[in-house]
Amino acid sequence: MSHSELYTKFGPKLNGPLPGPKARAAVAQDDRTMSPSYTRSYPLVAKRGRGIRIEDVDGNEFLDFAAGIAVNSTGHCHPEVVAAIQKQAAELIHISGTDFYYESMAEFADRLSAVAPMPGPHRFYYGNSGAEAVECALKVARYHTRRQQVISFFGAFHGRTMGALSLTASKPQQKRRFAPLMPGVTHIQYPNVYRGCKGGQEEQETYSISCARYLEEKLFKSILPPEEVAAIFIEPIQGEGGYVVAPDNFLRELRDICDRHGILLVADEVQSGAGRTGKWWAIEHSGVQPDIVCMAKGIASGMPLGICMTRAEIMDWVPGSHASTFGGNPIAIAAALATMDILEREAIDNAGKVGDKILDRLAGWKESHALVGDVRGRGLMIGVELVLDKETREPAQALRNRVETLCFEKGLLILGCGETSIRLCPPLIVSEDEATVALDILEEALTQVEHEHGHVRELAAVGA
């Protein structure tokens, strides 16, 4: 299929300058009524979605490589998910599983237990979001261990409620003027090998191991008694921190340290889990088994559901210790069960295959594009880090934002992450042809920004 045929069949369909008149009116109304704390990168006003396509209020169709911030794992309005929601809505919408029973709560738990990254038996808590899953993990870790201290990482994002926010260390604005936060949290260096060292594979492995060993070699010898640490919270791939992949040797060393000191290892898989990396859980790529897993986002294809899964003996608290009125409501669980069917049947495997194809193409951009400093990721959780200078690795935040806006104007929805990276997190059902068109648009936008900002000479040099 030729490039023009591919674009005609799979590309966006724009009918005028963006935003259109209806979108401008909607944005103006939103500006008058909604919290100014929201972060909108560009004026997309969505009306409907199907698969990986979003239609706005003016009839423009976009390719969605943001997926509602990695939420729409099965695509927009997958017919099986829609049917499950409709069927459940006609039978039972809410009864509160914290006070009463319904069969799907335990059915879903058994399904999750079968794909858990650590041996069973397991126990589950249902909330409404990733932050609620993290809050549960935080509370149950303290309750079970009878310890107060927890450890998190610079660059981490675990949520915006006060406990989860205390673990978060992504952007200062997320914490500004909200102090005092929860005490008992220590942050340490996340092993970002692109930012932490400039050598080859051997130096990168040494660096990542040193990030883990800092705990025993410095922290536990100076300010933090290990016997007071309840848990270490880790994103196997940092989300808001820049789609940074934790090296396998780092995760294995972290697991060993936790075992030596009786510390629980909590894997925050809110963004990286539910098949996004080509495995059910990102931590599985390392072979490391966590004690607790937090999940949300893609597990229910857009319905609000957050889950904390633990080894059964950890969730030993008594009735009344923790609960949620709406958590695990029947409609969200029905959507999640349908989502699991699709993920297991096709979407997880597709995420691995299409993700590899995308990464193969992007790898060459480090040589052919002056702004591309690093490409990283697993499956369909891929980060492209832009820099002003490849030697100094100076961040190119303004140019990243410009690429993001240009992609929107060309019909591709993407989002930034970290200080200077672009995240690619399309629905897991994306096809290779759709991915090809999306990457063509992204490369066109990237090339335009390089020319706008005087990188033509540098571009010629790196491509020589």
Secondary structure as UniProt FT lines:
FT   HELIX           3..10
FT   HELIX           21..33
FT   TURN            36..37
FT   STRAND          46..51
FT   STRAND          53..56
FT   TURN            57..58
FT   STRAND          61..64
FT   HELIX           67..70
FT   TURN            73..74
FT   HELIX           79..89
FT   TURN            90..91
FT   TURN            97..99
FT   HELIX           103..114
FT   STRAND          122..127
FT   HELIX           130..145
FT   STRAND          149..153
FT   TURN            154..155
FT   HELIX           162..167
FT   HELIX           172..174
FT   TURN            175..177
FT   STRAND          185..188
FT   HELIX           193..196
FT   HELIX           201..214
FT   HELIX           215..219
FT   HELIX           220..222
FT   HELIX           226..228
FT   STRAND          229..234
FT   STRAND          237..238
FT   TURN            239..242
FT   STRAND          244..245
FT   HELIX           248..261
FT   STRAND          264..268
FT   TURN            270..277
FT   HELIX           282..286
FT   STRAND          292..295
FT   HELIX           297..300
FT   TURN            301..302
FT   STRAND          306..311
FT   TURN            312..314
FT   TURN            319..320
FT   TURN            327..328
FT   HELIX           330..342
FT   HELIX           343..347
FT   HELIX           348..363
FT   HELIX           365..368
FT   TURN            370..371
FT   STRAND          372..378
FT   TURN            379..380
FT   STRAND          381..389
FT   TURN            390..393
FT   STRAND          394..395
FT   HELIX           397..409
FT   TURN            410..411
FT   STRAND          412..413
FT   STRAND          415..417
FT   TURN            418..420
FT   STRAND          421..424
FT   TURN            428..429
FT   HELIX           432..452
FT   TURN            453..454
FT   HELIX           456..462
//
